[in-house]
Amino acid sequence: MIKKFINTLLNTEYLPMNDVRKIKIIIIYIFLALFTIFTVPVSMLLDYPIWVKSVFIAGFVLTLFLTMLFLRIKKIFFAMQITIVQAVLFMIYYTQGITSFYAYLLFYVVLTIIALYQEIYSYFIYGTFVTILGVFYIFSEGEGLLLNNDLSGAIYIYMVSLILYYLVNFAFIFINEKSYTEMNIEWINDKKTNDAMQEDIFNYMVALRKVEGVSVVYEDPEFQKAIHDTSEFIAKQIMKDGSEIENLVDLYFYIHEKGYQSILDNQDISVNMRKTTLALKKYMINDNSDLFSMIINFSLKDYPSKIHMDELKVDQLTNHKDERLIAFALIYVYIANNLHQSSQWNILDDDQKQKALEDFNFEPFFDDYTMAFFQDNIDIIKKYLNK
């Protein structure tokens, strides 16, 4: 189990953001659990009444329990907030109980814990609170923080250092959040474009099948038998019993015949059957499902091209600069108005057309002179050709 966790920790770049947060929570949870154990004997040295010590220690144990509970029920955000609150409580407990340079370092520890999550709102709220509390702590307990060999004015150095640490972390989180947001928006736009294309491919395949009079594959008895036998074999390898899979396969084909929406709308269907239907939806072959998307992506992967890029260069067709500019204008109009995809299978709105134009790379097809003309006159070109 430890080996698996370490391997996961070393490969976090391949994990979804929620799983990365979970790993961070587990690491901080271990640190806070050890710190809680350390706090029990150290509390004897702090100048607190017994009831105050008992309340804080009970609170630390309770927050550990709540963090574990939220992790078990997969409420990652709440588990993260609980760990931050516990770290802040540790800081308050120690800084109000003792006055020393080591208590001052706890402000840095808590800011580091908050910054580790890379959540800008959490860092702004909790981090600002910790920094303000740290500044007040430095001013009120300044004399106790000084070491024997500290220079005069060291208190202000402590204060500026803490504020700078807060600001540097905030700037880093802000830049990281901005980059992540931009990548996420780009991924969403690309996914919308890909989904639209795959929807067109699916509709086109359905239309061709109707024109050619070819029956759907899930009605083929040989295909159904292959699915039954394969599912039973896999189930036997996992559960040592393949009989339970038969009902699931029957439901799978039944969904194709009746349509998953009609099954979900049927009030006589049990809750478990509805849940199973929703789970099987992504594997349907008569819909633009996740399975269909996987098949298309796999089919087009490494698809060999029979056309060399040099054959598409306009300067291979003519040596005249004016003809190259005319060719550029024609292709620009072609791309800007989506004429290359103008059909009933692919209708793009204005925003999608604009993005398709911005994403299109003209450089492989034109010489440097034409591209320089394009860059120098881009406003005029957009005004007269982008209609």
Backbone hydrogen bonds, N-H to C=O, Kabsch-Sander energy under -0.5 kcal/mol:
donor,donor_aa,acceptor,acceptor_aa,energy
5,F,1,M,-2.1
6,I,2,I,-2.5
7,N,3,K,-2.2
8,T,4,K,-2.2
9,L,5,F,-2.5
10,L,6,I,-1.8
11,N,7,N,-0.5
11,N,8,T,-0.9
12,T,9,L,-0.8
14,Y,11,N,-1.6
15,L,12,T,-1.6
20,V,16,P,-1.9
21,R,17,M,-2.3
22,K,18,N,-1.8
23,I,19,D,-2.0
24,K,20,V,-2.1
25,I,21,R,-2.5
26,I,22,K,-2.3
27,I,23,I,-2.2
28,I,24,K,-2.6
29,Y,25,I,-2.8
30,I,26,I,-2.2
31,F,27,I,-1.9
32,L,28,I,-2.9
33,A,29,Y,-2.5
34,L,30,I,-2.3
35,F,31,F,-2.3
36,T,32,L,-2.2
37,I,33,A,-2.0
38,F,34,L,-2.2
39,T,35,F,-1.8
40,V,36,T,-1.3
42,V,38,F,-1.4
43,S,39,T,-2.3
44,M,41,P,-1.1
45,L,42,V,-2.0
46,L,42,V,-0.5
46,L,43,S,-0.9
47,D,97,G,-0.8
48,Y,46,L,-1.8
53,K,49,P,-2.0
54,S,50,I,-2.5
55,V,51,W,-2.2
56,F,52,V,-2.4
57,I,53,K,-2.6
58,A,54,S,-2.4
59,G,55,V,-2.2
60,F,56,F,-2.5
61,V,57,I,-2.3
62,L,58,A,-2.4
63,T,59,G,-2.5
64,L,60,F,-1.8
65,F,61,V,-2.0
66,L,62,L,-2.7
67,T,63,T,-2.5
68,M,64,L,-2.1
69,L,65,F,-2.3
70,F,66,L,-2.7
71,L,67,T,-2.0
72,R,68,M,-2.1
73,I,69,L,-1.9
74,K,71,L,-1.0
75,K,70,F,-3.2
76,I,74,K,-1.1
79,A,75,K,-2.0
80,M,76,I,-2.3
81,Q,77,F,-2.1
82,I,78,F,-2.2
83,T,79,A,-1.9
84,I,80,M,-1.8
85,V,81,Q,-2.5
86,Q,82,I,-2.5
87,A,83,T,-2.1
88,V,84,I,-2.3
89,L,85,V,-2.4
90,F,86,Q,-2.2
91,M,87,A,-2.0
92,I,88,V,-2.5
93,Y,89,L,-2.7
94,Y,90,F,-2.3
95,T,91,M,-2.7
96,Q,92,I,-1.9
97,G,93,Y,-0.6
98,I,94,Y,-2.2
100,S,98,I,-0.5
104,Y,100,S,-1.5
105,L,101,F,-1.4
106,L,102,Y,-0.6
106,L,103,A,-0.9
107,F,104,Y,-1.3
108,Y,104,Y,-0.6
109,V,105,L,-1.9
110,V,106,L,-2.6
111,L,107,F,-2.2
112,T,108,Y,-2.2
113,I,109,V,-2.1
114,I,110,V,-2.4
115,A,111,L,-2.6
116,L,112,T,-1.8
117,Y,113,I,-0.7
117,Y,114,I,-0.9
118,Q,115,A,-1.4
119,E,114,I,-0.5
120,I,118,Q,-0.6
123,Y,119,E,-2.6
124,F,120,I,-2.3
125,I,121,Y,-2.3
126,Y,122,S,-2.4
127,G,122,S,-0.7
127,G,123,Y,-1.4
128,T,123,Y,-0.6
128,T,124,F,-1.1
129,F,125,I,-1.7
130,V,126,Y,-2.6
131,T,127,G,-2.4
132,I,128,T,-2.6
133,L,129,F,-2.4
134,G,130,V,-2.2
135,V,131,T,-2.3
136,F,132,I,-2.2
137,Y,133,L,-2.2
138,I,134,G,-2.3
139,F,135,V,-2.1
140,S,136,F,-2.6
141,E,137,Y,-2.6
144,G,141,E,-0.5
145,L,141,E,-0.8
145,L,142,G,-1.0
146,L,142,G,-0.9
150,D,147,L,-1.5
154,A,151,L,-1.4
156,Y,153,G,-0.7
157,I,153,G,-1.2
158,Y,154,A,-2.5
159,M,155,I,-2.2
160,V,156,Y,-2.8
161,S,157,I,-2.5
162,L,158,Y,-2.0
163,I,159,M,-2.2
164,L,160,V,-2.8
165,Y,161,S,-2.2
166,Y,162,L,-2.0
167,L,163,I,-2.5
168,V,164,L,-2.8
169,N,165,Y,-1.9
170,F,166,Y,-2.2
171,A,167,L,-2.7
172,F,168,V,-2.3
173,I,169,N,-2.6
174,F,170,F,-2.5
175,I,171,A,-2.5
176,N,172,F,-2.4
177,E,173,I,-2.8
178,K,174,F,-2.4
179,S,175,I,-2.4
180,Y,176,N,-2.5
181,T,177,E,-2.5
182,E,178,K,-2.3
183,M,179,S,-2.4
184,N,180,Y,-2.4
185,I,181,T,-2.5
186,E,182,E,-2.4
187,W,183,M,-2.5
188,I,184,N,-2.4
189,N,185,I,-2.5
190,D,186,E,-2.5
191,K,187,W,-2.5
192,K,188,I,-2.4
193,T,189,N,-2.2
194,N,190,D,-2.9
195,D,191,K,-3.0
196,A,192,K,-2.3
197,M,193,T,-2.2
198,Q,194,N,-2.7
199,E,195,D,-2.3
200,D,196,A,-2.0
201,I,197,M,-2.5
202,F,198,Q,-2.6
203,N,199,E,-2.6
204,Y,200,D,-2.5
205,M,201,I,-2.4
206,V,202,F,-2.4
207,A,203,N,-2.4
208,L,204,Y,-2.4
209,R,205,M,-2.2
210,K,206,V,-2.0
211,V,207,A,-2.4
212,E,208,L,-2.6
213,G,209,R,-0.7
214,V,209,R,-2.1
219,E,216,V,-1.3
220,D,217,V,-1.7
224,Q,220,D,-2.3
225,K,221,P,-2.5
226,A,222,E,-2.1
227,I,223,F,-2.2
228,H,224,Q,-2.4
229,D,225,K,-2.7
230,T,226,A,-2.4
231,S,227,I,-2.5
232,E,228,H,-2.4
233,F,229,D,-2.2
234,I,230,T,-2.4
235,A,231,S,-2.6
236,K,232,E,-2.1
237,Q,233,F,-1.6
238,I,234,I,-1.5
239,M,235,A,-3.6
240,K,235,A,-0.6
240,K,236,K,-1.1
241,D,235,A,-0.7
245,I,242,G,-0.7
246,E,243,S,-1.2
248,L,244,E,-0.6
249,V,245,I,-2.2
250,D,246,E,-2.6
251,L,247,N,-2.2
252,Y,248,L,-1.9
253,F,249,V,-2.0
254,Y,250,D,-2.1
255,I,251,L,-2.2
256,H,252,Y,-1.1
257,E,253,F,-1.7
258,K,254,Y,-2.6
259,G,255,I,-2.6
263,I,259,G,-1.3
264,L,260,Y,-2.2
265,D,261,Q,-2.0
266,N,262,S,-0.7
266,N,263,I,-0.6
267,Q,265,D,-0.6
269,I,266,N,-1.3
274,R,270,S,-1.7
275,K,271,V,-2.3
276,T,272,N,-2.3
277,T,273,M,-2.3
278,L,274,R,-2.4
279,A,275,K,-2.0
280,L,276,T,-2.0
281,K,277,T,-1.1
283,Y,280,L,-1.9
284,M,281,K,-1.6
289,S,287,D,-2.5
291,L,282,K,-2.2
293,S,289,S,-2.2
294,M,290,D,-2.3
295,I,291,L,-2.3
296,I,292,F,-2.5
297,N,293,S,-2.6
298,F,294,M,-2.4
299,S,295,I,-2.6
300,L,296,I,-2.2
301,K,297,N,-0.8
303,Y,300,L,-1.6
311,E,308,H,-1.4
312,L,309,M,-1.6
313,K,310,D,-0.9
314,V,365,F,-3.0
316,Q,313,K,-1.2
317,L,314,V,-2.1
318,T,314,V,-1.2
324,R,320,H,-1.7
325,L,321,K,-2.2
326,I,322,D,-2.0
327,A,323,E,-2.4
328,F,324,R,-2.4
329,A,325,L,-2.5
330,L,326,I,-2.3
331,I,327,A,-2.4
332,Y,328,F,-2.7
333,V,329,A,-2.4
334,Y,330,L,-2.2
335,I,331,I,-2.5
336,A,332,Y,-3.2
337,N,333,V,-1.9
338,N,335,I,-1.4
339,L,334,Y,-2.0
340,H,334,Y,-0.8
341,Q,338,N,-1.3
342,S,339,L,-0.8
343,S,341,Q,-1.3
343,S,346,N,-0.9
346,N,343,S,-1.0
348,L,346,N,-0.6
353,K,349,D,-2.2
354,Q,350,D,-2.5
355,K,351,D,-2.3
356,A,352,Q,-2.3
357,L,353,K,-2.1
358,E,354,Q,-2.4
359,D,355,K,-2.3
360,F,356,A,-1.0
362,F,360,F,-0.7
365,F,362,F,-1.8
366,F,362,F,-0.9
366,F,363,E,-0.7
371,M,367,D,-2.0
372,A,368,D,-2.5
373,F,369,Y,-2.1
374,F,370,T,-2.1
375,Q,371,M,-2.3
376,D,372,A,-2.3
377,N,373,F,-1.5
378,I,375,Q,-0.7
381,I,377,N,-2.4
382,K,378,I,-2.4
383,K,379,D,-1.9
384,Y,380,I,-2.2
385,L,381,I,-2.6
386,N,381,I,-0.7
386,N,382,K,-0.9
387,K,385,L,-1.8
